[in-house]
């Protein structure tokens, strides 16, 4: 049984909760090693205080779960079978009366909530999210190695994108070239929808790439990440095509100064809020505070957005083994946007920057 499941069992005992039913694919993967997208079908992991855990998945994926290393009971069901009857039977065989049940409230939909109440006679429900976040927040060496490789590949992807920049080429053409190069290396999944934004389009922090053509004087923003063996990377770089104006250069250097200052402040014991404010103060002092509308960064791992959230109000202190992004940005409507993002590992006495692509302002001719 994995160390993470054992820790979850200990928490169940401490809280006097008879079982947890976990249904988000990322949580199931974290605890079992089995990664899948069940679509509308039920995927659930049941963990008990003492008894062996139970995995529920579509029947066509039972062998995949076993091949992923799951050595405990698996309930597989076809599209015409009701898995809840099998769950009820399996729990009864364990002689467990579930009075309290931990669930992922953010993921459990109303239909399944009603099924839980029907099968387990309306147990008292408790949120499992906070405990799962705590478990996933600090990465072990295996997880860190996987994230390192995902970051190495993300660096390659940015390099491939920058190499594609030329006059008249569209955002979507460059995006397609990036993902084609990644497919050739064996990457079949992006951590999120790849962003290539040119000129004024970059002023939208979550802009959508389209058929906008690159022209001289544009800043081009790349935001992308890959999934490597279940773990994500997330990098943003902004480069210039054919030169920059004084205003663009000022915005870029302000973001870079704030980003590097926040990175340099990373070490165990420093709060998330201190990191956010380190970058935010610099950007505000230069007169761009209103143009930095989002948090400094977010945790990174199995999900591209994990705990913790690096905001100016989060007083959580950093711990060795945390991995998160640091990604300040300035977005001036009708002009340009600049964001610079790295993936950061907290080490015993400081930090390691996992994304290596250069951050000095590049002017592509």
Order of alpha helices (4+ residues) and beta strands (2+ residues): alpha-beta-alpha-beta-beta-alpha-beta-alpha-beta-alpha-beta-alpha-alpha-alpha-beta-beta-beta-beta-beta-alpha-alpha-beta-beta-beta-beta-beta-beta-beta-beta
